[in-house]
Amino acid sequence: MGVTYKYFGAPDGATAARVPVSMRPEELGGDELGHGMFTKIKPETMAAMVLTGIEGIPLHRVPPLELVVLHPDYAVVKLPMTVVDPLRGIGEESVGAAAFIWSTVPDRAGPQDAFNVYQLLHEWQDFSDRLHMAGHQPYCLVWP
């Protein structure tokens, strides 16, 4: 049995902590990644992918996630804004370069193929824009 991740935006940690109770997109401003898409990509992998590929931060310097709530059935973590902010306003060349860089980083988890990384970064670019427009911060709901 694998773990599923659902990325969403919320104005603050208290709101994000209540998400598993409701799970309603309208309470989150409707800005979930992929409009309700669930993914198998870990939030720490996503953070590393953006920060390593776009910001040039070494893998061992990627900041940790912040635990918002830990429940026996789920957890909610907050991603640093530095994970989504760099994606706003960058062009195709930067996204392509980031995908290539991430596909060559040794000793890391996550998608290996540069094209898959490229597509994922584009989804995250859209997510970043929606978060910014809503004034929200990035969170991830994790459950088995």
Backbone as JSON Lines, residues from 0, in Angstrom:
{"i":0,"aa":"M","n":[0.85,-1.18,0.0],"ca":[0.0,0.0,0.0],"c":[0.9,1.24,0.0]}
{"i":1,"aa":"G","n":[0.66,2.15,-0.93],"ca":[1.46,3.35,-1.04],"c":[0.82,4.52,-0.34]}
{"i":2,"aa":"V","n":[1.56,5.59,-0.28],"ca":[1.07,6.82,0.33],"c":[0.57,7.74,-0.78]}
{"i":3,"aa":"T","n":[-0.5,8.45,-0.52],"ca":[-1.06,9.4,-1.48],"c":[-0.86,10.8,-0.92]}
{"i":4,"aa":"Y","n":[-0.56,11.74,-1.8],"ca":[-0.34,13.13,-1.41],"c":[-1.34,14.0,-2.14]}
{"i":5,"aa":"K","n":[-1.93,14.96,-1.46],"ca":[-2.83,15.91,-2.08],"c":[-2.33,17.3,-1.71]}
{"i":6,"aa":"Y","n":[-1.99,18.07,-2.72],"ca":[-1.48,19.41,-2.51],"c":[-2.62,20.41,-2.59]}
{"i":7,"aa":"F","n":[-2.58,21.42,-1.73],"ca":[-3.63,22.42,-1.71],"c":[-3.08,23.71,-1.12]}
{"i":8,"aa":"G","n":[-3.85,24.77,-1.27],"ca":[-3.49,26.04,-0.67],"c":[-4.46,26.39,0.43]}
{"i":9,"aa":"A","n":[-3.96,27.07,1.44],"ca":[-4.8,27.54,2.54],"c":[-4.21,28.84,3.06]}
{"i":10,"aa":"P","n":[-5.04,29.7,3.62],"ca":[-4.53,30.99,4.1],"c":[-3.61,30.87,5.3]}
{"i":11,"aa":"D","n":[-3.79,29.81,6.11],"ca":[-2.97,29.66,7.32],"c":[-2.99,28.2,7.79]}
{"i":12,"aa":"G","n":[-2.15,27.91,8.78],"ca":[-2.03,26.55,9.3],"c":[-3.29,26.04,9.96]}
{"i":13,"aa":"A","n":[-4.03,26.92,10.64],"ca":[-5.26,26.48,11.31],"c":[-6.29,26.0,10.28]}
{"i":14,"aa":"T","n":[-6.4,26.72,9.18],"ca":[-7.32,26.31,8.11],"c":[-6.84,25.0,7.49]}
{"i":15,"aa":"A","n":[-5.55,24.92,7.23],"ca":[-4.99,23.71,6.63],"c":[-5.19,22.49,7.52]}
{"i":16,"aa":"A","n":[-5.11,22.67,8.82],"ca":[-5.27,21.56,9.76],"c":[-6.68,20.99,9.73]}
{"i":17,"aa":"R","n":[-7.67,21.8,9.35],"ca":[-9.06,21.34,9.29],"c":[-9.41,20.68,7.97]}
{"i":18,"aa":"V","n":[-8.52,20.73,7.0],"ca":[-8.81,20.21,5.66],"c":[-9.25,18.75,5.66]}
{"i":19,"aa":"P","n":[-8.56,17.84,6.34],"ca":[-8.99,16.44,6.26],"c":[-10.42,16.22,6.75]}
{"i":20,"aa":"V","n":[-10.92,17.1,7.61],"ca":[-12.28,16.97,8.1],"c":[-13.27,17.25,6.97]}
{"i":21,"aa":"S","n":[-12.99,18.29,6.18],"ca":[-13.93,18.68,5.15],"c":[-13.56,18.16,3.76]}
{"i":22,"aa":"M","n":[-12.29,18.35,3.37],"ca":[-11.8,17.95,2.05],"c":[-12.59,18.62,0.92]}
{"i":23,"aa":"R","n":[-13.21,19.75,1.18],"ca":[-13.99,20.43,0.16],"c":[-13.14,21.51,-0.52]}
{"i":24,"aa":"P","n":[-12.99,21.43,-1.85],"ca":[-12.17,22.42,-2.56],"c":[-12.64,23.85,-2.36]}
{"i":25,"aa":"E","n":[-13.93,24.06,-2.26],"ca":[-14.42,25.44,-2.13],"c":[-13.95,26.08,-0.82]}
{"i":26,"aa":"E","n":[-13.68,25.27,0.2],"ca":[-13.17,25.81,1.45],"c":[-11.69,26.16,1.33]}
{"i":27,"aa":"L","n":[-11.05,25.68,0.29],"ca":[-9.64,25.95,0.07],"c":[-9.44,26.97,-1.03]}
{"i":28,"aa":"G","n":[-10.49,27.59,-1.47],"ca":[-10.37,28.55,-2.56],"c":[-10.27,27.88,-3.91]}
{"i":29,"aa":"G","n":[-10.49,26.57,-3.97],"ca":[-10.48,25.85,-5.24],"c":[-9.13,25.83,-5.93]}
{"i":30,"aa":"D","n":[-8.04,25.93,-5.16],"ca":[-6.74,26.03,-5.81],"c":[-5.89,24.79,-5.63]}
{"i":31,"aa":"E","n":[-6.51,23.66,-5.54],"ca":[-5.75,22.43,-5.38],"c":[-4.95,22.11,-6.63]}
{"i":32,"aa":"L","n":[-3.85,21.45,-6.46],"ca":[-3.01,21.06,-7.59],"c":[-3.81,20.17,-8.52]}
{"i":33,"aa":"G","n":[-3.87,20.57,-9.79],"ca":[-4.57,19.76,-10.78],"c":[-6.05,19.66,-10.53]}
{"i":34,"aa":"H","n":[-6.62,20.61,-9.81],"ca":[-8.06,20.62,-9.52],"c":[-8.5,19.31,-8.87]}
{"i":35,"aa":"G","n":[-7.84,18.92,-7.79],"ca":[-8.23,17.73,-7.06],"c":[-7.39,16.52,-7.4]}
{"i":36,"aa":"M","n":[-6.29,16.71,-8.11],"ca":[-5.44,15.59,-8.47],"c":[-4.64,15.1,-7.26]}
{"i":37,"aa":"F","n":[-4.58,13.83,-7.13],"ca":[-3.77,13.22,-6.09],"c":[-2.49,12.74,-6.76]}
{"i":38,"aa":"T","n":[-1.4,12.7,-6.01],"ca":[-0.15,12.29,-6.61],"c":[0.66,11.43,-5.66]}
{"i":39,"aa":"K","n":[1.62,10.72,-6.21],"ca":[2.51,9.88,-5.41],"c":[3.85,10.58,-5.16]}
{"i":40,"aa":"I","n":[3.98,11.83,-5.63],"ca":[5.23,12.57,-5.46],"c":[5.27,13.17,-4.06]}
{"i":41,"aa":"K","n":[6.27,12.79,-3.27],"ca":[6.4,13.29,-1.9],"c":[6.63,14.79,-1.89]}
{"i":42,"aa":"P","n":[6.11,15.47,-0.86],"ca":[6.32,16.92,-0.78],"c":[7.79,17.3,-0.65]}
{"i":43,"aa":"E","n":[8.57,16.49,0.06],"ca":[10.01,16.81,0.17],"c":[10.72,16.63,-1.16]}
{"i":44,"aa":"T","n":[10.24,15.7,-1.99],"ca":[10.81,15.52,-3.33],"c":[10.44,16.72,-4.21]}
{"i":45,"aa":"M","n":[9.19,17.16,-4.1],"ca":[8.76,18.32,-4.88],"c":[9.57,19.55,-4.5]}
{"i":46,"aa":"A","n":[9.78,19.75,-3.2],"ca":[10.57,20.89,-2.73],"c":[11.99,20.81,-3.29]}
{"i":47,"aa":"A","n":[12.57,19.64,-3.22],"ca":[13.95,19.47,-3.7],"c":[14.03,19.68,-5.21]}
{"i":48,"aa":"M","n":[13.02,19.22,-5.93],"ca":[13.01,19.35,-7.39],"c":[13.04,20.82,-7.81]}
{"i":49,"aa":"V","n":[12.2,21.63,-7.18],"ca":[12.14,23.06,-7.51],"c":[13.4,23.79,-7.06]}
{"i":50,"aa":"L","n":[13.78,23.58,-5.81],"ca":[14.9,24.35,-5.26],"c":[16.23,23.96,-5.87]}
{"i":51,"aa":"T","n":[16.4,22.69,-6.2],"ca":[17.64,22.24,-6.81],"c":[17.69,22.66,-8.28]}
{"i":52,"aa":"G","n":[16.58,22.45,-8.99],"ca":[16.57,22.73,-10.42],"c":[16.48,24.2,-10.78]}
{"i":53,"aa":"I","n":[15.72,24.98,-10.03],"ca":[15.51,26.38,-10.38],"c":[16.4,27.32,-9.56]}
{"i":54,"aa":"E","n":[16.49,27.07,-8.27],"ca":[17.25,27.97,-7.41],"c":[18.73,27.57,-7.28]}
{"i":55,"aa":"G","n":[19.06,26.36,-7.73],"ca":[20.44,25.9,-7.67],"c":[20.91,25.55,-6.26]}
{"i":56,"aa":"I","n":[19.99,25.3,-5.37],"ca":[20.33,24.93,-3.99],"c":[20.77,23.47,-3.96]}
{"i":57,"aa":"P","n":[21.89,23.16,-3.29],"ca":[22.3,21.75,-3.19],"c":[21.22,20.94,-2.45]}
{"i":58,"aa":"L","n":[21.11,19.7,-2.83],"ca":[20.08,18.82,-2.28],"c":[20.09,18.8,-0.75]}
{"i":59,"aa":"H","n":[21.26,18.8,-0.14],"ca":[21.35,18.71,1.32],"c":[20.97,20.02,2.02]}
{"i":60,"aa":"R","n":[20.74,21.1,1.26],"ca":[20.38,22.4,1.84],"c":[18.88,22.71,1.69]}
{"i":61,"aa":"V","n":[18.11,21.79,1.12],"ca":[16.67,22.02,0.94],"c":[16.01,22.06,2.33]}
{"i":62,"aa":"P","n":[15.25,23.13,2.63],"ca":[14.68,23.26,3.98],"c":[13.65,22.18,4.27]}
{"i":63,"aa":"P","n":[13.49,21.83,5.55],"ca":[12.52,20.8,5.92],"c":[11.1,21.31,5.82]}
{"i":64,"aa":"L","n":[10.18,20.38,5.77],"ca":[8.76,20.72,5.77],"c":[8.32,20.96,7.21]}
{"i":65,"aa":"E","n":[7.24,21.7,7.36],"ca":[6.71,21.99,8.7],"c":[5.47,21.14,8.92]}
{"i":66,"aa":"L","n":[5.46,20.35,10.0],"ca":[4.3,19.53,10.32],"c":[3.22,20.42,10.92]}
{"i":67,"aa":"V","n":[2.03,20.41,10.32],"ca":[0.92,21.23,10.8],"c":[0.05,20.42,11.75]}
{"i":68,"aa":"V","n":[-0.27,19.2,11.35],"ca":[-1.08,18.33,12.2],"c":[-0.7,16.88,11.9]}
{"i":69,"aa":"L","n":[-0.64,16.08,12.95],"ca":[-0.37,14.65,12.81],"c":[-1.51,13.9,13.48]}
{"i":70,"aa":"H","n":[-2.2,13.11,12.71],"ca":[-3.36,12.37,13.18],"c":[-3.07,10.9,12.86]}
{"i":71,"aa":"P","n":[-3.67,9.95,13.59],"ca":[-3.41,8.54,13.25],"c":[-3.74,8.18,11.8]}
{"i":72,"aa":"D","n":[-4.69,8.9,11.18],"ca":[-5.11,8.57,9.82],"c":[-4.49,9.45,8.74]}
{"i":73,"aa":"Y","n":[-3.92,10.58,9.09],"ca":[-3.37,11.5,8.09],"c":[-2.41,12.48,8.75]}
{"i":74,"aa":"A","n":[-1.72,13.22,7.91],"ca":[-0.87,14.33,8.36],"c":[-1.02,15.46,7.36]}
{"i":75,"aa":"V","n":[-0.83,16.67,7.83],"ca":[-0.79,17.84,6.96],"c":[0.55,18.51,7.19]}
{"i":76,"aa":"V","n":[1.27,18.77,6.09],"ca":[2.56,19.46,6.18],"c":[2.5,20.74,5.37]}
{"i":77,"aa":"K","n":[3.29,21.72,5.8],"ca":[3.4,22.98,5.09],"c":[4.71,22.99,4.33]}
{"i":78,"aa":"L","n":[4.63,23.35,3.06],"ca":[5.83,23.48,2.25],"c":[6.34,24.91,2.37]}
{"i":79,"aa":"P","n":[7.65,25.1,2.32],"ca":[8.15,26.48,2.35],"c":[7.7,27.24,1.1]}
{"i":80,"aa":"M","n":[7.43,28.54,1.24],"ca":[7.01,29.34,0.08],"c":[8.11,29.33,-0.99]}
{"i":81,"aa":"T","n":[9.33,29.08,-0.58],"ca":[10.43,29.03,-1.55],"c":[10.26,27.89,-2.55]}
{"i":82,"aa":"V","n":[9.3,27.0,-2.29],"ca":[9.05,25.89,-3.21],"c":[8.15,26.32,-4.36]}
{"i":83,"aa":"V","n":[7.26,27.27,-4.12],"ca":[6.36,27.69,-5.19],"c":[6.7,29.06,-5.77]}
{"i":84,"aa":"D","n":[7.25,29.95,-4.96],"ca":[7.57,31.3,-5.45],"c":[8.49,31.31,-6.67]}
{"i":85,"aa":"P","n":[9.55,30.5,-6.72],"ca":[10.45,30.56,-7.88],"c":[9.79,30.15,-9.19]}
{"i":86,"aa":"L","n":[8.65,29.47,-9.13],"ca":[8.0,29.0,-10.34],"c":[7.18,30.09,-11.04]}
{"i":87,"aa":"R","n":[6.84,31.14,-10.31],"ca":[6.03,32.2,-10.91],"c":[6.89,33.05,-11.83]}
{"i":88,"aa":"G","n":[6.42,33.23,-13.03],"ca":[7.08,34.13,-13.95],"c":[8.3,33.6,-14.68]}
{"i":89,"aa":"I","n":[8.64,32.32,-14.51],"ca":[9.77,31.79,-15.26],"c":[9.27,31.24,-16.59]}
{"i":90,"aa":"G","n":[10.13,31.25,-17.59],"ca":[9.75,30.82,-18.92],"c":[10.04,29.35,-19.19]}
{"i":91,"aa":"E","n":[9.72,28.96,-20.41],"ca":[9.91,27.58,-20.84],"c":[11.36,27.1,-20.69]}
{"i":92,"aa":"E","n":[12.3,27.97,-21.02],"ca":[13.71,27.58,-20.94],"c":[14.1,27.24,-19.51]}
{"i":93,"aa":"S","n":[13.63,28.03,-18.55],"ca":[13.95,27.78,-17.15],"c":[13.31,26.49,-16.65]}
{"i":94,"aa":"V","n":[12.07,26.25,-17.05],"ca":[11.38,25.02,-16.65],"c":[12.11,23.81,-17.26]}
{"i":95,"aa":"G","n":[12.46,23.91,-18.54],"ca":[13.19,22.83,-19.21],"c":[14.54,22.58,-18.56]}
{"i":96,"aa":"A","n":[15.25,23.66,-18.23],"ca":[16.56,23.53,-17.59],"c":[16.42,22.89,-16.21]}
{"i":97,"aa":"A","n":[15.4,23.31,-15.45],"ca":[15.17,22.74,-14.12],"c":[14.86,21.25,-14.21]}
{"i":98,"aa":"A","n":[14.05,20.86,-15.21],"ca":[13.72,19.45,-15.4],"c":[14.98,18.64,-15.73]}
{"i":99,"aa":"F","n":[15.81,19.19,-16.59],"ca":[17.06,18.49,-16.94],"c":[17.98,18.39,-15.73]}
{"i":100,"aa":"I","n":[18.13,19.48,-14.99],"ca":[19.0,19.48,-13.81],"c":[18.54,18.43,-12.82]}
{"i":101,"aa":"W","n":[17.22,18.41,-12.53],"ca":[16.71,17.44,-11.56],"c":[16.93,16.01,-12.05]}
{"i":102,"aa":"S","n":[16.79,15.78,-13.34],"ca":[16.95,14.41,-13.86],"c":[18.39,13.93,-13.77]}
{"i":103,"aa":"T","n":[19.33,14.85,-13.53],"ca":[20.75,14.46,-13.43],"c":[21.28,14.47,-12.0]}
{"i":104,"aa":"V","n":[20.46,14.9,-11.03],"ca":[20.92,14.95,-9.63],"c":[21.07,13.52,-9.11]}
{"i":105,"aa":"P","n":[22.27,13.18,-8.61],"ca":[22.46,11.82,-8.1],"c":[21.82,11.63,-6.72]}
{"i":106,"aa":"D","n":[21.58,10.39,-6.38],"ca":[21.11,10.01,-5.03],"c":[19.85,10.75,-4.59]}
{"i":107,"aa":"R","n":[18.84,10.73,-5.4],"ca":[17.59,11.37,-5.02],"c":[16.41,10.53,-5.49]}
{"i":108,"aa":"A","n":[15.27,10.79,-4.87],"ca":[14.06,10.05,-5.21],"c":[13.22,10.89,-6.17]}
{"i":109,"aa":"G","n":[12.15,10.3,-6.68],"ca":[11.23,11.04,-7.52],"c":[11.36,10.65,-8.97]}
{"i":110,"aa":"P","n":[10.62,11.36,-9.82],"ca":[10.63,11.03,-11.24],"c":[12.04,11.15,-11.83]}
{"i":111,"aa":"Q","n":[12.39,10.22,-12.67],"ca":[13.73,10.18,-13.27],"c":[13.77,10.84,-14.64]}
{"i":112,"aa":"D","n":[12.69,10.71,-15.39],"ca":[12.66,11.18,-16.77],"c":[12.48,12.7,-16.82]}
{"i":113,"aa":"A","n":[13.33,13.38,-17.56],"ca":[13.29,14.84,-17.64],"c":[11.95,15.35,-18.16]}
{"i":114,"aa":"F","n":[11.33,14.65,-19.11],"ca":[10.04,15.11,-19.64],"c":[8.95,15.02,-18.58]}
{"i":115,"aa":"N","n":[8.95,13.95,-17.78],"ca":[7.98,13.82,-16.69],"c":[8.16,14.93,-15.66]}
{"i":116,"aa":"V","n":[9.42,15.26,-15.36],"ca":[9.71,16.35,-14.44],"c":[9.22,17.67,-15.02]}
{"i":117,"aa":"Y","n":[9.45,17.86,-16.31],"ca":[9.02,19.07,-17.02],"c":[7.49,19.24,-16.89]}
{"i":118,"aa":"Q","n":[6.75,18.18,-17.14],"ca":[5.29,18.25,-17.02],"c":[4.86,18.56,-15.59]}
{"i":119,"aa":"L","n":[5.51,17.91,-14.63],"ca":[5.19,18.13,-13.23],"c":[5.48,19.58,-12.82]}
{"i":120,"aa":"L","n":[6.6,20.12,-13.28],"ca":[6.93,21.51,-12.95],"c":[5.92,22.48,-13.56]}
{"i":121,"aa":"H","n":[5.39,22.16,-14.73],"ca":[4.35,23.0,-15.32],"c":[3.09,22.98,-14.48]}
{"i":122,"aa":"E","n":[2.72,21.8,-13.97],"ca":[1.55,21.71,-13.08],"c":[1.79,22.55,-11.83]}
{"i":123,"aa":"W","n":[3.01,22.48,-11.32],"ca":[3.35,23.24,-10.12],"c":[3.41,24.73,-10.41]}
{"i":124,"aa":"Q","n":[3.76,25.09,-11.61],"ca":[3.77,26.5,-11.99],"c":[2.34,27.06,-11.93]}
{"i":125,"aa":"D","n":[1.4,26.3,-12.45],"ca":[0.0,26.68,-12.4],"c":[-0.48,26.75,-10.95]}
{"i":126,"aa":"F","n":[-0.11,25.77,-10.15],"ca":[-0.44,25.73,-8.72],"c":[0.1,26.97,-8.02]}
{"i":127,"aa":"S","n":[1.35,27.33,-8.32],"ca":[1.98,28.51,-7.72],"c":[1.21,29.78,-8.05]}
{"i":128,"aa":"D","n":[0.79,29.91,-9.31],"ca":[0.02,31.09,-9.71],"c":[-1.31,31.16,-8.96]}
{"i":129,"aa":"R","n":[-1.99,30.03,-8.84],"ca":[-3.28,30.01,-8.12],"c":[-3.09,30.34,-6.65]}
{"i":130,"aa":"L","n":[-2.03,29.81,-6.04],"ca":[-1.75,30.12,-4.63],"c":[-1.53,31.62,-4.46]}
{"i":131,"aa":"H","n":[-0.72,32.18,-5.33],"ca":[-0.38,33.6,-5.24],"c":[-1.63,34.46,-5.38]}
{"i":132,"aa":"M","n":[-2.46,34.15,-6.36],"ca":[-3.68,34.93,-6.59],"c":[-4.65,34.83,-5.42]}
{"i":133,"aa":"A","n":[-4.68,33.68,-4.75],"ca":[-5.58,33.48,-3.62],"c":[-4.96,33.98,-2.31]}
{"i":134,"aa":"G","n":[-3.67,34.3,-2.32],"ca":[-2.99,34.7,-1.09],"c":[-2.78,33.54,-0.14]}
{"i":135,"aa":"H","n":[-2.67,32.34,-0.69],"ca":[-2.53,31.14,0.13],"c":[-1.09,30.64,0.19]}
{"i":136,"aa":"Q","n":[-0.87,29.75,1.13],"ca":[0.41,29.09,1.3],"c":[0.26,27.62,0.88]}
{"i":137,"aa":"P","n":[1.35,26.97,0.48],"ca":[1.24,25.58,0.02],"c":[1.27,24.57,1.16]}
{"i":138,"aa":"Y","n":[0.33,23.63,1.11],"ca":[0.24,22.55,2.08],"c":[0.08,21.23,1.35]}
{"i":139,"aa":"C","n":[0.31,20.16,2.09],"ca":[0.13,18.82,1.51],"c":[-0.54,17.92,2.54]}
{"i":140,"aa":"L","n":[-1.59,17.27,2.1],"ca":[-2.29,16.28,2.92],"c":[-1.72,14.92,2.55]}
{"i":141,"aa":"V","n":[-1.28,14.18,3.58],"ca":[-0.66,12.87,3.38],"c":[-1.48,11.82,4.09]}
{"i":142,"aa":"W","n":[-1.85,10.78,3.39],"ca":[-2.53,9.67,4.06],"c":[-2.26,8.38,3.31]}
{"i":143,"aa":"P","n":[-2.3,7.25,4.04],"ca":[-2.01,5.96,3.39],"c":[-3.13,5.51,2.48]}
